[in-house]
Every structure is written in C-alpha cells, then in structure tokens.
C-alpha cells in the first residue's frame, strides 16, 4: 500500500465547513486569512505544502481556497491530492485514527488546562497537555491513543489565540517493536491576516 495515499484526508460537509475545523467561518476577521502548512510522511523525501485561504466579507459570503503542492517520485505521488468524504486522518500501513473523537475537545478547548487529562467520548484519553505557539498561534497540545488501536498515537494542537481552519499541528505515530515511529506530521508554518474586504 502506498503510504502517500493516506497523506491527509479533508472532509467537506454540506455547510461548507471542514470536519477538522477548529473555528467557525464567522470567527475569522473580515478580510483574508492565509494559513500555510507543511505535511511530512515517513516515505516522502520532501514535505507537501498546503495553503488555506479564508476570505470573510461583511454581511457577505465566505470564500475558502485550498491549494497543495508535492514533489516526489511517480510512485510517491500516485495518491497525491485530497479525498473528500472521509472522517479520519489515515497514516501509513493502512491504519486510521479517528479525529471525531477529539471533536468534543475542540469545542471545549478554552476550558482545557495544561497538565490535566481528559476522557474522550468513545473511550481513550487526551493526555500530556502543554502550551505551544505554532506560527504565532498559541494553544494547547496533547496526545490521544485510540483504545481500538493502541499501536497508533495522535498528537494534536488546539488553537486558542487565532481562528484556524485546521489544527496547527497534527502528528501521528505508530508503535513498532515497542518504539513510537513518526509516520505523519502536518504543521502550520505561516499565518497572516489582511484586514478589510477580501
């Protein structure tokens, strides 16, 4: 199985928001918010670049633009792109980690406290919570092990200071021979806001 196929799955729902969204569109300031992410997988030589732009207008519609770029061999790029309709982030080896388990935390992230542990709906714990600043966005980051697949661990950051369309950082690790091996990282590397009508 080509691990690049599971690089990153975005889910668009009919309301025009993304399942992975940490902020409603109306949380974005009037104007243009640009978010740039680097996406790494263990079998790619270079990161994939993802750019997300949210344009918010006063009493008008929103515009969301996504563009992505990757460099690799023909085999590495055979699964390049986005697959819509998924509800999980897939990593190499055919394993999936459900992001929906963290939805309750995303909605209540302003109440989370550094150093605490939280039980998630459906089982599992969100642990090792610490403060982080990623590309100027402040938040909390913690780890989740899916009780249905204890050999996979996801670390995710929850943004507090700025609206983001996708988590500022998502890291997926797989336990192999008793050691955690990083298989996927998506990290915010740029965040800019241009105020005014988009």
Secondary structure as UniProt FT lines:
FT   HELIX           3..6
FT   TURN            14..15
FT   TURN            19..20
FT   HELIX           25..27
FT   STRAND          31..41
FT   TURN            42..43
FT   STRAND          48..56
FT   TURN            58..59
FT   STRAND          63..69
FT   TURN            74..79
FT   STRAND          88..90
FT   HELIX           92..94
FT   STRAND          96..98
FT   HELIX           100..102
FT   HELIX           103..107
FT   HELIX           109..111
FT   TURN            114..115
FT   STRAND          118..119
FT   TURN            121..122
FT   STRAND          125..134
FT   TURN            135..136
FT   STRAND          137..145
FT   TURN            147..148
FT   TURN            150..151
FT   STRAND          152..159
FT   STRAND          169..176
FT   TURN            177..178
FT   STRAND          179..195
//
